[in-house]
Amino acid sequence: MHYPRRSFLYLAGAAALSVLPKSAMAQPYPSRTVQIIVDLSPGLAPDVAARLIAPPLSQRLGQAVVVENRPGAGGNIGAEFVVRAPPDGYTLLAAISGNAVNAALYPNLSFNFVRDIAPVAFIGYTPFVMAVTPSFPANTAAEFIAYAKANPGKINMASAGIGTAPHLAGELFKMLAGVELTHVPYRTNYMPDLLAGQVQMAFVALAPAIGYLRAGKLRGLGVTSAKRMDVLPDIPPLGDFVPGYEGSGWLGVGAPRNTPAVIVDTLNTDINAVIAEPAMHERLVGLGIEPEPMTPARFGKLIAEATEKWAKVIKFAKISIE
């Protein structure tokens, strides 16, 4: 049978393509803009961290990396947006400990964070400081526990809202230390009331606490991390006084379930390299983040364990957002 030259070339080309591996036919990753979804409002530590990491990550990937805020419903709007996105590595989530908390805090979610988000890379822990007003009659966590046991329910613990990471850090402390504190959730900034002594204590994010601690306007009794922190070396971890206590938040990067392993590994390698750079490490520490590179598997284990841990705390404290 005779074929026109054009048809012959088409058939020959199609035959050649048919024997190529799929990896050779697909465009290499990434071939277009990568977006990181932050499920919180602009200006908070996870948002700032994502925007710090985006430019050097873009340089490594060879494509633009942009950050988009999708806050609402305690972070569930942004998380669900990523869950529903194509698993192609172009839509990522700035995953935070609050996402693990929400699995128990919102029992009717249409997605399962542990199942539906693939762990990509861990950026670091976000510890809190257990801080009291200078007039409070306790100079150590041990003295605080003794005072709280002698005065059950008389110490007011401020937080930025029910179910927030600092609130749960406080509830974990109550559970493990066996003390009764009165939770006072704020819709606005509670710091003026804490400084004035209207409320006596709070688990404060590291970055906003440092200035007040160094100026003597707040007294730090312990940090929620498992070890002392370089920026606050004189404040011991609360685990020194309450065995088993560790109540830090954390920040990482996730992707939709079924994102190819080769893409996850590429992102993990590049993000780990970015946070290991000395200048970036220093800037993250200044934000109150303790950087720590992890494999996707190790980060996934952390997410699963955190989800189980905070579910127990929520049940113990009978926390409900309804």
Stockholm file with secondary structure:
# STOCKHOLM 1.0

chainA/1-322         MHYPRRSFLYLAGAAALSVLPKSAMAQPYPSRTVQIIVDLSPGLAPDVAARLIAPPLSQRLGQAVVVENRPGAGGNIGAEFVVRAPPDGYTLLAAISGNAVNAALYPNLSFNFVRDIAPVAFIGYTPFVMAVTPSFPANTAAEFIAYAKANPGKINMASAGIGTAPHLAGELFKMLAGVELTHVPYRTNYMPDLLAGQVQMAFVALAPAIGYLRAGKLRGLGVTSAKRMDVLPDIPPLGDFVPGYEGSGWLGVGAPRNTPAVIVDTLNTDINAVIAEPAMHERLVGLGIEPEPMTPARFGKLIAEATEKWAKVIKFAKISIE
#=GR chainA/1-322 SS CCCCHHHHHHHHHHHHHHTSCHHHHSCCSCSSCEEEEECSCTTSHHHHHHHHHHHHHHHHHTSCEEEEECCCGGGHHHHHHHHTSCSSSSEEEEEEHHHHHHHHHCTTCSSCHHHHEEEEEEEEEECEEEEECTTSSCSSHHHHHHHHHHSTTCSEEEESSTTCHHHHHHHHHHHHHTCCCEEEECSSCCHHHHHHTSSCEEEEEHHHHHHHHHTTSSEEEEESSSSCBTTBTTSCBGGGTSTTCCCCEEEEEEEETTCCHHHHHHHHHHHHHHHHSHHHHHHHHHTTCEECCCCHHHHHHHHHHHHHHHHHHHHHHTCCCC
#=GC SS_cons         CCCCHHHHHHHHHHHHHHTSCHHHHSCCSCSSCEEEEECSCTTSHHHHHHHHHHHHHHHHHTSCEEEEECCCGGGHHHHHHHHTSCSSSSEEEEEEHHHHHHHHHCTTCSSCHHHHEEEEEEEEEECEEEEECTTSSCSSHHHHHHHHHHSTTCSEEEESSTTCHHHHHHHHHHHHHTCCCEEEECSSCCHHHHHHTSSCEEEEEHHHHHHHHHTTSSEEEEESSSSCBTTBTTSCBGGGTSTTCCCCEEEEEEEETTCCHHHHHHHHHHHHHHHHSHHHHHHHHHTTCEECCCCHHHHHHHHHHHHHHHHHHHHHHTCCCC
//
